[in-house]
């Protein structure tokens, strides 16, 4: 699949939670960094997401805030 978003970070799913709306998934991208995403429970089902699967965090944003 080709995407216009250039910020594509690969990792492994370490948590998939459907108990709440929206659901949450966590992707371990290495070096102790985990990205958490809010997704619909339907998307979790449609993509058949499961702990241990390879996954990509695709980030498309028109604004990025940086703080120090």
PEJOUR-V433762 format. One record per residue. RES is the residue in three letters. PSI is psi in whole degrees, 0 to 359 (999 if undefined). OMEGA is omega in radians with two decimals (999 if undefined). NEAR is the number of other C-alpha atoms within 10 Angstrom. Layout:
RES_PSI_OMEGA_NEAR ; RES_PSI_OMEGA_NEAR
This chain:
UNK_136_3.07_2 ; UNK_140_3.13_4 ; UNK_152_3.08_9 ; UNK_337_-3.14_8 ; UNK_130_-3.12_10 ; UNK_342_-3.12_9 ; UNK_85_3.14_13 ; UNK_115_-3.04_14 ; UNK_120_-3.10_14 ; UNK_154_3.12_15 ; UNK_199_-3.14_20 ; UNK_139_3.07_19 ; UNK_125_3.13_22 ; UNK_349_3.08_18 ; UNK_139_3.04_16 ; UNK_115_-3.07_19 ; UNK_123_3.12_18 ; UNK_14_-3.08_15 ; UNK_337_-3.07_9 ; UNK_170_3.08_9 ; UNK_120_-0.05_11 ; UNK_172_3.04_15 ; UNK_170_3.11_17 ; UNK_142_3.02_18 ; UNK_148_3.10_20 ; UNK_131_-3.13_20 ; UNK_119_3.08_25 ; UNK_118_-3.11_22 ; UNK_9_3.09_18 ; UNK_166_3.12_10 ; UNK_31_3.11_6 ; UNK_13_-3.11_6 ; UNK_128_3.11_10 ; UNK_129_3.08_17 ; UNK_130_3.10_14 ; UNK_133_3.13_16 ; UNK_140_3.01_15 ; UNK_124_-3.13_12 ; UNK_159_3.11_15 ; UNK_152_3.08_15 ; UNK_327_3.07_18 ; UNK_320_3.12_12 ; UNK_320_3.09_12 ; UNK_316_3.12_18 ; UNK_313_-3.11_11 ; UNK_320_-3.14_9 ; UNK_354_-3.13_9 ; UNK_47_-3.11_9 ; UNK_135_3.14_17 ; UNK_149_3.09_17 ; UNK_134_3.14_15 ; UNK_344_3.11_14 ; UNK_148_2.94_12 ; UNK_145_-3.13_14 ; UNK_162_3.06_19 ; UNK_137_2.91_15 ; UNK_118_3.14_18 ; UNK_118_-3.04_15 ; UNK_119_3.10_10 ; UNK_113_-3.08_13 ; UNK_140_3.07_8 ; UNK_339_3.11_4 ; UNK_137_3.06_6 ; UNK_127_3.13_6 ; UNK_137_3.10_4 ; UNK_134_3.12_5 ; UNK_155_3.11_3 ; UNK_999_999_2
